[in-house]
Amino acid sequence: MHHDFVLLAQAGGPQSYMTTVLFFGGMIAIMYFLMIRPQQKQVKDHRTLLAGLKKGDAVVTQGGLIGKIVEIADRELKLEVAQGVKIRVLKSAIQTVTSAEAPKAEDKKEEK
């Protein structure tokens, strides 16, 4: 009886091995297309965004600060977040470039 079990295990061996390899290969391919590739595209798009920054652009940082670029250096830039208020920010902290600046405090007072 023990001898029959060994023959059955050997008969299904190469076929089950190939199925396992194909299964794991498929899982790796799915992970690549769902996780790794989109992440690489996002990093590439962010690098392109940072390379295109210029003085006068309205930007939003990853921390949620909204301001206008007044000075650009290699690794950092200065943002004007309010009239006369400038802060230093790392370039890599810029999340997006906006088309319009945030409403200013004076504009809110005029609306009331």
Summary of the structure (lengths in Angstrom):
residues: 112
radius of gyration: 28.0
end to end distance: 91.7
largest distance: 93.1
contacts: 242
relative contact order: 0.10
helix: 54%
strand: 26%
